[in-house]
Each structure stands twice: as structure tokens, then as C-alpha cells.
Amino acid sequence: MRQVSLREFRTRGAKALEAVPRGETILLSGQKGPAYFLVPVEGDLALADRELRLAMAQASLRESWRYAEETGASKMTMEDIDREIAIVRAERKRGTAKKLRVTRTKAG
């Protein structure tokens, strides 16, 4: 997989991709690291779609883990999680739940 900077891609467009072999996935990266995948759609479209979905799922998991670390949710015990679920379910039953919230635990 080749990597092309977002800046180069924005300014040079197709010229920035000329050195990349046909059919190869391209990783566009910015100042804060990888940002986008350019996935070719020639050939087996189902395989390309599967690869794209896998890449998107992996990116989502990384973002979720980063958020969990920042909020302290990664330190929650199963009891904490069960308690949080019970609170949200009770709020939904009463119609007062607005959004899922993460409570700070004693460990966090």
C-alpha cells in the first residue's frame, strides 16, 4: 500500500497518484497521521467492498479505544458496565434518556 500526503493529493490530484500501480490501495495521510483510504473498485467489487469495510471497522475501533482511554471508560469493571446499562435502560423506560453517558468509576 502506498502512502500519499493529503497536501500533495489536494494540490496535485491525479498527478500525485501517477506513481502508484493500478489497483493498489492508497493511504492518504495528514499532519496527524493516516486519514483516508483510496480503494480501487476495478475487478471483484465484493472483495474491494469487504476490504473497505474492514478498514473502516478498524479505524472505528481505534477511535473508540482512544475515546475510552480519554474518558476513563477503559478502566470500567463488568459491574460498572452492568450498572451503566441498567441506568440507561431505566432512563429509557421513563423516557428521560437523552444520550449514552460514561460515568467515572473509582478506578478512573
TIVO-2410 file (N, C-alpha, C; in nm, 3 decimals):
# residues 108
REC num residu      c1      c2      c3 atome chaine
REC   1      M   0.085  -0.118   0.000     N      A
REC   1      M   0.000   0.000   0.000    CA      A
REC   1      M   0.090   0.124   0.000     C      A
REC   2      R   0.061   0.214  -0.089     N      A
REC   2      R   0.136   0.339  -0.098    CA      A
REC   2      R   0.072   0.445  -0.009     C      A
REC   3      Q   0.154   0.539   0.032     N      A
REC   3      Q   0.105   0.649   0.115    CA      A
REC   3      Q   0.130   0.781   0.041     C      A
REC   4      V   0.029   0.865   0.036     N      A
REC   4      V   0.037   0.996  -0.028    CA      A
REC   4      V  -0.013   1.098   0.074     C      A
REC   5      S   0.056   1.210   0.084     N      A
REC   5      S   0.012   1.312   0.180    CA      A
REC   5      S  -0.115   1.381   0.130     C      A
REC   6      L  -0.201   1.417   0.222     N      A
REC   6      L  -0.323   1.489   0.187    CA      A
REC   6      L  -0.290   1.619   0.114     C      A
REC   7      R  -0.186   1.684   0.159     N      A
REC   7      R  -0.147   1.811   0.097    CA      A
REC   7      R  -0.111   1.791  -0.050     C      A
REC   8      E  -0.029   1.689  -0.075     N      A
REC   8      E   0.010   1.661  -0.213    CA      A
REC   8      E  -0.111   1.622  -0.297     C      A
REC   9      F  -0.199   1.541  -0.240     N      A
REC   9      F  -0.318   1.497  -0.313    CA      A
REC   9      F  -0.409   1.616  -0.345     C      A
REC  10      R  -0.425   1.708  -0.248     N      A
REC  10      R  -0.508   1.826  -0.271    CA      A
REC  10      R  -0.451   1.916  -0.379     C      A
REC  11      T  -0.320   1.936  -0.376     N      A
REC  11      T  -0.260   2.031  -0.469    CA      A
REC  11      T  -0.232   1.972  -0.607     C      A
REC  12      R  -0.197   1.842  -0.612     N      A
REC  12      R  -0.158   1.783  -0.740    CA      A
REC  12      R  -0.259   1.682  -0.793     C      A
REC  13      G  -0.355   1.640  -0.712     N      A
REC  13      G  -0.460   1.549  -0.756    CA      A
REC  13      G  -0.409   1.423  -0.822     C      A
REC  14      A  -0.453   1.398  -0.945     N      A
REC  14      A  -0.420   1.276  -1.017    CA      A
REC  14      A  -0.268   1.261  -1.038     C      A
REC  15      K  -0.197   1.371  -1.054     N      A
REC  15      K  -0.051   1.365  -1.072    CA      A
REC  15      K   0.017   1.299  -0.952     C      A
REC  16      A  -0.037   1.323  -0.832     N      A
REC  16      A   0.021   1.264  -0.711    CA      A
REC  16      A   0.004   1.113  -0.709     C      A
REC  17      L  -0.091   1.062  -0.785     N      A
REC  17      L  -0.120   0.918  -0.785    CA      A
REC  17      L  -0.056   0.844  -0.901     C      A
REC  18      E   0.010   0.914  -0.992     N      A
REC  18      E   0.067   0.851  -1.111    CA      A
REC  18      E   0.168   0.742  -1.079     C      A
REC  19      A   0.246   0.758  -0.973     N      A
REC  19      A   0.349   0.660  -0.938    CA      A
REC  19      A   0.291   0.535  -0.873     C      A
REC  20      V   0.164   0.538  -0.837     N      A
REC  20      V   0.101   0.425  -0.769    CA      A
REC  20      V   0.053   0.325  -0.874     C      A
REC  21      P   0.092   0.197  -0.861     N      A
REC  21      P   0.047   0.097  -0.956    CA      A
REC  21      P  -0.106   0.084  -0.959     C      A
REC  22      R  -0.158   0.058  -1.076     N      A
REC  22      R  -0.303   0.044  -1.095    CA      A
REC  22      R  -0.358  -0.066  -1.003     C      A
REC  23      G  -0.466  -0.034  -0.935     N      A
REC  23      G  -0.532  -0.131  -0.848    CA      A
REC  23      G  -0.482  -0.134  -0.705     C      A
REC  24      E  -0.379  -0.058  -0.673     N      A
REC  24      E  -0.324  -0.060  -0.538    CA      A
REC  24      E  -0.400   0.037  -0.448     C      A
REC  25      T  -0.427  -0.004  -0.325     N      A
REC  25      T  -0.492   0.083  -0.227    CA      A
REC  25      T  -0.393   0.191  -0.184     C      A
REC  26      I  -0.443   0.311  -0.165     N      A
REC  26      I  -0.359   0.425  -0.129    CA      A
REC  26      I  -0.404   0.479   0.006     C      A
REC  27      L  -0.308   0.505   0.093     N      A
REC  27      L  -0.336   0.565   0.223    CA      A
REC  27      L  -0.304   0.713   0.214     C      A
REC  28      L  -0.404   0.797   0.234     N      A
REC  28      L  -0.383   0.942   0.239    CA      A
REC  28      L  -0.356   0.979   0.384     C      A
REC  29      S  -0.249   1.051   0.408     N      A
REC  29      S  -0.216   1.087   0.546    CA      A
REC  29      S  -0.197   1.237   0.559     C      A
REC  30      G  -0.237   1.287   0.675     N      A
REC  30      G  -0.223   1.429   0.706    CA      A
REC  30      G  -0.120   1.450   0.814     C      A
REC  31      Q  -0.118   1.568   0.871     N      A
REC  31      Q  -0.022   1.601   0.976    CA      A
REC  31      Q  -0.041   1.517   1.101     C      A
REC  32      K  -0.165   1.475   1.125     N      A
REC  32      K  -0.195   1.397   1.245    CA      A
REC  32      K  -0.197   1.248   1.218     C      A
REC  33      G  -0.143   1.205   1.104     N      A
REC  33      G  -0.135   1.063   1.072    CA      A
REC  33      G  -0.233   1.022   0.963     C      A
REC  34      P  -0.252   0.890   0.946     N      A
REC  34      P  -0.341   0.839   0.841    CA      A
REC  34      P  -0.480   0.898   0.852     C      A
REC  35      A  -0.538   0.930   0.736     N      A
REC  35      A  -0.669   0.994   0.738    CA      A
REC  35      A  -0.771   0.922   0.650     C      A
REC  36      Y  -0.732   0.880   0.529     N      A
REC  36      Y  -0.826   0.821   0.435    CA      A
REC  36      Y  -0.761   0.709   0.356     C      A
REC  37      F  -0.843   0.615   0.310     N      A
REC  37      F  -0.800   0.514   0.215    CA      A
REC  37      F  -0.864   0.544   0.080     C      A
REC  38      L  -0.789   0.532  -0.027     N      A
REC  38      L  -0.843   0.533  -0.162    CA      A
REC  38      L  -0.837   0.388  -0.207     C      A
REC  39      V  -0.954   0.327  -0.225     N      A
REC  39      V  -0.961   0.186  -0.259    CA      A
REC  39      V  -1.012   0.173  -0.402     C      A
REC  40      P  -0.936   0.106  -0.490     N      A
REC  40      P  -0.981   0.089  -0.628    CA      A
REC  40      P  -1.104  -0.001  -0.635     C      A
REC  41      V  -1.190   0.023  -0.734     N      A
REC  41      V  -1.313  -0.055  -0.746    CA      A
REC  41      V  -1.315  -0.142  -0.872     C      A
REC  42      E  -1.200  -0.160  -0.935     N      A
REC  42      E  -1.197  -0.246  -1.052    CA      A
REC  42      E  -1.188  -0.392  -1.006     C      A
REC  43      G  -1.223  -0.484  -1.094     N      A
REC  43      G  -1.215  -0.626  -1.060    CA      A
REC  43      G  -1.332  -0.670  -0.974     C      A
REC  44      D  -1.301  -0.749  -0.871     N      A
REC  44      D  -1.403  -0.806  -0.783    CA      A
REC  44      D  -1.453  -0.698  -0.686     C      A
REC  45      L  -1.566  -0.640  -0.718     N      A
REC  45      L  -1.622  -0.531  -0.637    CA      A
REC  45      L  -1.656  -0.578  -0.496     C      A
REC  46      A  -1.701  -0.703  -0.482     N      A
REC  46      A  -1.736  -0.756  -0.350    CA      A
REC  46      A  -1.612  -0.762  -0.260     C      A
REC  47      L  -1.499  -0.804  -0.315     N      A
REC  47      L  -1.375  -0.810  -0.237    CA      A
REC  47      L  -1.330  -0.670  -0.197     C      A
REC  48      A  -1.338  -0.576  -0.291     N      A
REC  48      A  -1.300  -0.438  -0.261    CA      A
REC  48      A  -1.390  -0.380  -0.151     C      A
REC  49      D  -1.519  -0.410  -0.158     N      A
REC  49      D  -1.612  -0.362  -0.057    CA      A
REC  49      D  -1.579  -0.422   0.079     C      A
REC  50      R  -1.544  -0.550   0.081     N      A
REC  50      R  -1.509  -0.618   0.206    CA      A
REC  50      R  -1.384  -0.554   0.267     C      A
REC  51      E  -1.284  -0.527   0.182     N      A
REC  51      E  -1.160  -0.464   0.231    CA      A
REC  51      E  -1.188  -0.324   0.285     C      A
REC  52      L  -1.273  -0.251   0.216     N      A
REC  52      L  -1.308  -0.116   0.261    CA      A
REC  52      L  -1.380  -0.121   0.395     C      A
REC  53      R  -1.475  -0.211   0.408     N      A
REC  53      R  -1.549  -0.223   0.534    CA      A
REC  53      R  -1.456  -0.264   0.649     C      A
REC  54      L  -1.362  -0.354   0.621     N      A
REC  54      L  -1.266  -0.394   0.723    CA      A
REC  54      L  -1.181  -0.275   0.767     C      A
REC  55      A  -1.132  -0.196   0.671     N      A
REC  55      A  -1.051  -0.078   0.704    CA      A
REC  55      A  -1.132   0.022   0.787     C      A
REC  56      M  -1.259   0.042   0.749     N      A
REC  56      M  -1.344   0.134   0.823    CA      A
REC  56      M  -1.370   0.084   0.964     C      A
REC  57      A  -1.391  -0.046   0.979     N      A
REC  57      A  -1.415  -0.104   1.112    CA      A
REC  57      A  -1.292  -0.088   1.200     C      A
REC  58      Q  -1.174  -0.112   1.143     N      A
REC  58      Q  -1.051  -0.097   1.220    CA      A
REC  58      Q  -1.030   0.048   1.264     C      A
REC  59      A  -1.058   0.142   1.176     N      A
REC  59      A  -1.046   0.284   1.211    CA      A
REC  59      A  -1.144   0.321   1.321     C      A
REC  60      S  -1.265   0.268   1.313     N      A
REC  60      S  -1.366   0.296   1.415    CA      A
REC  60      S  -1.325   0.238   1.550     C      A
REC  61      L  -1.270   0.119   1.550     N      A
REC  61      L  -1.224   0.059   1.675    CA      A
REC  61      L  -1.113   0.141   1.739     C      A
REC  62      R  -1.018   0.187   1.655     N      A
REC  62      R  -0.910   0.270   1.710    CA      A
REC  62      R  -0.966   0.397   1.773     C      A
REC  63      E  -1.063   0.459   1.706     N      A
REC  63      E  -1.124   0.580   1.759    CA      A
REC  63      E  -1.199   0.550   1.890     C      A
REC  64      S  -1.269   0.438   1.894     N      A
REC  64      S  -1.343   0.401   2.016    CA      A
REC  64      S  -1.248   0.376   2.132     C      A
REC  65      W  -1.136   0.308   2.107     N      A
REC  65      W  -1.040   0.283   2.214    CA      A
REC  65      W  -0.976   0.413   2.262     C      A
REC  66      R  -0.948   0.504   2.169     N      A
REC  66      R  -0.892   0.634   2.208    CA      A
REC  66      R  -0.990   0.708   2.299     C      A
REC  67      Y  -1.119   0.707   2.261     N      A
REC  67      Y  -1.221   0.773   2.341    CA      A
REC  67      Y  -1.234   0.707   2.478     C      A
REC  68      A  -1.230   0.575   2.481     N      A
REC  68      A  -1.241   0.502   2.608    CA      A
REC  68      A  -1.125   0.538   2.701     C      A
REC  69      E  -1.005   0.549   2.645     N      A
REC  69      E  -0.889   0.587   2.725    CA      A
REC  69      E  -0.905   0.729   2.780     C      A
REC  70      E  -0.950   0.822   2.697     N      A
REC  70      E  -0.964   0.962   2.738    CA      A
REC  70      E  -1.071   0.979   2.846     C      A
REC  71      T  -1.179   0.905   2.838     N      A
REC  71      T  -1.290   0.922   2.932    CA      A
REC  71      T  -1.279   0.834   3.056     C      A
REC  72      G  -1.184   0.741   3.055     N      A
REC  72      G  -1.172   0.651   3.169    CA      A
REC  72      G  -1.259   0.527   3.156     C      A
REC  73      A  -1.334   0.517   3.048     N      A
REC  73      A  -1.423   0.402   3.029    CA      A
REC  73      A  -1.344   0.273   3.015     C      A
REC  74      S  -1.220   0.279   2.972     N      A
REC  74      S  -1.138   0.159   2.955    CA      A
REC  74      S  -1.104   0.094   3.089     C      A
REC  75      K  -1.124   0.168   3.197     N      A
REC  75      K  -1.094   0.115   3.330    CA      A
REC  75      K  -1.218   0.062   3.403     C      A
REC  76      M  -1.332   0.065   3.333     N      A
REC  76      M  -1.456   0.019   3.396    CA      A
REC  76      M  -1.455  -0.132   3.415     C      A
REC  77      T  -1.508  -0.177   3.527     N      A
REC  77      T  -1.523  -0.320   3.552    CA      A
REC  77      T  -1.655  -0.367   3.490     C      A
REC  78      M  -1.674  -0.498   3.484     N      A
REC  78      M  -1.801  -0.550   3.432    CA      A
REC  78      M  -1.918  -0.503   3.517     C      A
REC  79      E  -1.897  -0.491   3.648     N      A
REC  79      E  -2.003  -0.440   3.735    CA      A
REC  79      E  -2.037  -0.295   3.701     C      A
REC  80      D  -1.935  -0.215   3.674     N      A
REC  80      D  -1.957  -0.075   3.634    CA      A
REC  80      D  -2.038  -0.068   3.504     C      A
REC  81      I  -2.000  -0.153   3.409     N      A
REC  81      I  -2.069  -0.156   3.280    CA      A
REC  81      I  -2.214  -0.198   3.298     C      A
REC  82      D  -2.237  -0.305   3.377     N      A
REC  82      D  -2.374  -0.352   3.401    CA      A
REC  82      D  -2.458  -0.244   3.470     C      A
REC  83      R  -2.396  -0.171   3.565     N      A
REC  83      R  -2.467  -0.064   3.635    CA      A
REC  83      R  -2.503   0.049   3.537     C      A
REC  84      E  -2.409   0.084   3.448     N      A
REC  84      E  -2.433   0.189   3.349    CA      A
REC  84      E  -2.547   0.149   3.255     C      A
REC  85      I  -2.546   0.023   3.211     N      A
REC  85      I  -2.652  -0.027   3.123    CA      A
REC  85      I  -2.787  -0.021   3.194     C      A
REC  86      A  -2.790  -0.062   3.320     N      A
REC  86      A  -2.915  -0.060   3.397    CA      A
REC  86      A  -2.969   0.083   3.411     C      A
REC  87      I  -2.880   0.179   3.433     N      A
REC  87      I  -2.921   0.319   3.446    CA      A
REC  87      I  -2.982   0.369   3.316     C      A
REC  88      V  -2.915   0.342   3.205     N      A
REC  88      V  -2.963   0.388   3.074    CA      A
REC  88      V  -3.097   0.322   3.041     C      A
REC  89      R  -3.108   0.193   3.068     N      A
REC  89      R  -3.235   0.123   3.040    CA      A
REC  89      R  -3.349   0.181   3.124     C      A
REC  90      A  -3.320   0.212   3.251     N      A
REC  90      A  -3.423   0.270   3.337    CA      A
REC  90      A  -3.464   0.409   3.286     C      A
REC  91      E  -3.366   0.488   3.243     N      A
REC  91      E  -3.395   0.621   3.190    CA      A
REC  91      E  -3.477   0.611   3.062     C      A
REC  92      R  -3.444   0.516   2.977     N      A
REC  92      R  -3.521   0.496   2.853    CA      A
REC  92      R  -3.664   0.455   2.883     C      A
REC  93      K  -3.678   0.370   2.982     N      A
REC  93      K  -3.812   0.323   3.020    CA      A
REC  93      K  -3.897   0.441   3.068     C      A
REC  94      R  -3.833   0.534   3.140     N      A
REC  94      R  -3.903   0.654   3.187    CA      A
REC  94      R  -3.911   0.760   3.077     C      A
REC  95      G  -3.836   0.740   2.969     N      A
REC  95      G  -3.835   0.837   2.860    CA      A
REC  95      G  -3.746   0.956   2.886     C      A
REC  96      T  -3.648   0.942   2.977     N      A
REC  96      T  -3.563   1.055   3.011    CA      A
REC  96      T  -3.422   1.043   2.955     C      A
REC  97      A  -3.389   0.931   2.892     N      A
REC  97      A  -3.253   0.913   2.839    CA      A
REC  97      A  -3.234   0.999   2.715     C      A
REC  98      K  -3.135   1.085   2.717     N      A
REC  98      K  -3.107   1.171   2.604    CA      A
REC  98      K  -2.993   1.114   2.521     C      A
REC  99      K  -2.889   1.064   2.586     N      A
REC  99      K  -2.775   1.004   2.517    CA      A
REC  99      K  -2.700   0.916   2.615     C      A
REC 100      L  -2.623   0.824   2.561     N      A
REC 100      L  -2.543   0.736   2.645    CA      A
REC 100      L  -2.436   0.818   2.712     C      A
REC 101      R  -2.416   0.798   2.838     N      A
REC 101      R  -2.315   0.874   2.910    CA      A
REC 101      R  -2.218   0.778   2.977     C      A
REC 102      V  -2.100   0.821   3.000     N      A
REC 102      V  -1.999   0.741   3.067    CA      A
REC 102      V  -1.976   0.801   3.204     C      A
REC 103      T  -1.992   0.719   3.307     N      A
REC 103      T  -1.969   0.769   3.443    CA      A
REC 103      T  -1.827   0.736   3.484     C      A
REC 104      R  -1.771   0.820   3.564     N      A
REC 104      R  -1.637   0.796   3.616    CA      A
REC 104      R  -1.647   0.689   3.725     C      A
REC 105      T  -1.555   0.597   3.722     N      A
REC 105      T  -1.553   0.491   3.824    CA      A
REC 105      T  -1.449   0.526   3.929     C      A
REC 106      K  -1.448   0.448   4.037     N      A
REC 106      K  -1.348   0.469   4.140    CA      A
REC 106      K  -1.209   0.444   4.086     C      A
REC 107      A  -1.198   0.351   3.989     N      A
REC 107      A  -1.067   0.320   3.929    CA      A
REC 107      A  -1.019   0.433   3.840     C      A
REC 108      G  -1.112   0.511   3.783     N      A
REC 108      G  -1.073   0.617   3.689    CA      A
REC 108      G  -1.051   0.742   3.759     C      A
***
